[in-house]
Each structure stands twice: as C-alpha cells, then as structure tokens.
Amino acid sequence: MRAPSTRLSKQARREQLLDSATAIVRDRGADGLTLVTLAEAAEVSRPIVYDHFGTRQGLLIALYRRLDEQHRAALAQALTEAGPDAYGVAGLVGQAYLTCATAMPELNAISAALKGSPEMEAVQHELLDDYIDLMADALAPHSDLGAQALRLRCAGALGAAEAIAAELNHGRTTAADATDALTDLIMSCLAAAPRR
C-alpha cells in the first residue's frame, strides 16, 4: 500500500517530481521515465503527475529545462569568481560547460528521447540562445568584436564544446585537456582574424 503523499505547495511538489524524474533518467535512461513510473517513484497518485506535466513529452521538456537552468546557473556562479583577464573568463566558461556536460548525462538522454519533436527543438533553440547571450556578455569586455560577430563566434564555440564534451564522455581525453582545448577555442573567438 502506498504511503499517503505529504502535502506540499504546487511548486514544491513539482520540484520533488523533477528530482524523482532526474533519478529515474540517471538510473534507467530516458526510456524508463513515464508519467506512471514517476508517480510510482515519487509515491504520489498518477493524477498529481498528470496535473503537473500533462504528457510524457511535457515531463521530459520540463526536466530538460530544469537541468539546463542548473547548467546556466553554474556558469553564472563561476563567472562571479572570474578574474579580470580574458583567459580566466574563457577558462571558467569552458570548465563550467564541460563539468555540466559530464555531470548531467540526463540532458543528452532527454534530448535523444525527444529527437524530432518540434516543441523540443524550439525549447533547445531558446535555451541555446540564452546560453550564447550569457557567454557573449561575459566575454564582451575582452573583445573588440561587435556584439553580433562575438555572438556568432560564441555559437561556434558552443558547437565545438559539445564535440569536446563528447570526446570527454567517451573517455578519449582527460578533463584537463578538454578544458584547455575549449579555453583556447574560446580565446580564439575574441579577436578578428587578420584579413588577407
């Protein structure tokens, strides 16, 4: 028999459900996460889960948003500790990205589970735009490039960061080498190349 659920505020209950959802994805992969498995793991009734997320896709997108928010918060926190030099900022951006990419494999699992979903694609574009803006804002004081040029280079650096994180996650490089490579790439984004 299921224990009676503790009375929580709607927001506290949502956070508790997302905590349980993260644990399910970590233990069983994204395929193991359904509204039913979440209700069972969180020891709540199914209607509570349906009320919060509506569908499995809604649940996965809510979880993806939450994990991405944690990722961006880690970067924002790291940037408060950055020194005044460009290399220090670039290093913190690179290290924060790689730390989150390796510590949050759930992001990739959820993304793969929702591949082809137009709603998920829109969410990913929105969140990527926010991350690019955060990165460009942090690097702008260290670059002579215009805002649009720097933003485009940050977008490119994040594409490279994803590839480097994949190498790290597959054990083909070390965290130190990955961070150095990404830091160097970010540094190369800060100045315009000489024209021929």
N, C-alpha and C positions, 0 to 999 in steps of 0.2 A: 504494500500500500504506500502511495506517495505521501510524503510529509506535507503538511499544509504550507503553502508558499508564504513567505514573510511579506508583509505589506510594505511596499516601497513606493516612493514617488515614481511617476511615469519615467522621468529622466534617469533616476537611479536604477529602475528596472531595466531600462534599455541598455545602460552601461553593463549591468550584470549579465544580460543576454549576450551582448557583444563580447564580453570576457569569455563566456562559455563557448561562443562560436569560434573565437580565436583558438581556444584549447582543442576544439574538435578538429579544426583545419590542421593544426600543428600535429595532432596525433593520427588522424585518419585521412588527411588530404581534403581538398575542397569537395570531392565527390561524397565524402562522408557527412557533409553538412546539409541537412534539410531542416525544414521547419519542425518536423517531428523529432529528429534526433536532437535538435536544440532544446525543444520542450522537455524531452527526457533528461538531457544532461543538466539543464538548469532547474529541473524539478518544479516546473510550472505547467499549467494546462496549455493545451495547444491554442485555444483562443487568445491567450495572452501573447504568444509569439506571432500569431496571425495579425493581431491588432497593431503590433509594432512594425512589422515588415511586409505584410500582405502576401508576398510571394517569395520563393527561394531566391529569385533574381534580386528582389528588393533587399533581402537579407544580405546577400553577397556584396551588393553595391554599398550598403550601409557599412559593412565590415571593411571593405576596401577604403572607403572614405575615412573611416576612423584610423586605420593603420597609416594611411598617407598623412593624415593630420599629425600623428605621432612622429612620423618621419620629418615633416617640416618643422615641428616644434623642436626636435632635436637639433636641426640645423640652426634655427633661430637662437636657441640657447648657446650653441657652440660659437656663434658669431658674436655674442655678447662678451666672450672671452678672448676674441681675436685681438692681436696686437695691431699696431698702426700700419704695418707693412703689407704689401700685396701678397707676398709669398705666404705669410701667416694666414691671411684670409683664404687664399686658394687652398692651402693645406687643410684648413678646417672644413671648408666646403667639401673637398674630396674625401676626407676622413669620415665626415658625418654621412655622406651619401653611401659610402661603402659599408660603414657599420650598419646602417639601416638595411641595406640591400642584403647583407648576410645574416643579420639578426631577425629579419622579418621575411622568411621564405613564403609566408602566407600570402603576401602581396602577389607574387608570381603565380601561386596556385589559384588564387581567386581570379586573376586576370585570365589565366588559361581556361578556367571553367566558364567564363563569360565571353570567350572569344566569339566574335561575330555579332554580339549584342549591340545594336545601335545606341541603346541607353548607356551601356558601359563605355563604349567608345567616346561618347560625349563627356562622360564623367572623367575619363582619363585625360582627354584634351584639356578640360577645365583645370584639373589638378596639376597637369604638366605646365600649363600657362602660369599658374600661381607659383610653382616651384622655380620656373625660369625667372619670373619677376623678382622673387626673393634673392636668387643668386645674382642677377644683374644689379640689383640695388646694392648688394654687399660689395660687388666688385667695381661699381661705377667710380668711386673716389680714386681708384687706382688705374683708371684707363682714360686715354684721350679720345677714345672712340665715341661716336654719337650713341644715343640711347638705343636706337633700332639696330645698329651694327653690333653693339655689345650684346643685346638680347639674342640676336641670331647666333652669335658665337656661343653664348651660354646654352642655347638649344642644341647646338652641335656637340658641345662638351658633355651634355647630359646623355646624348646618344652614345658617345664614347664611354661614359661612365657605366652605362648599362652593359656594354660589351665587356668592360674590365671586370665588373661585378660578376658576370657570368663565368669569366676565367677563374676568378677567386672562388666562387661557389663550386666549381668543378675541380678545385684543388690543383689548378695548373699554374698558380702563382701564390705568393705569400701576401698577407695583408700589407706589410711594409712596402713591398714592390708595387703592389696595386695602388696604394696611396701615393707613392712617389710618382708613378706614371700619370695618375689622374691630376695630381697637383701641377705637374709640368704641362699637361694639356690645358688646364685652366689658365695657367700663366701665359701660355701662347695665345690665348683668346684676348688678352688685354691690350695688345698693340696692333696697329695695322701693319701688314707686311709691306716691305718696300715694293713699289710698282716697277715693272720692267719697262 
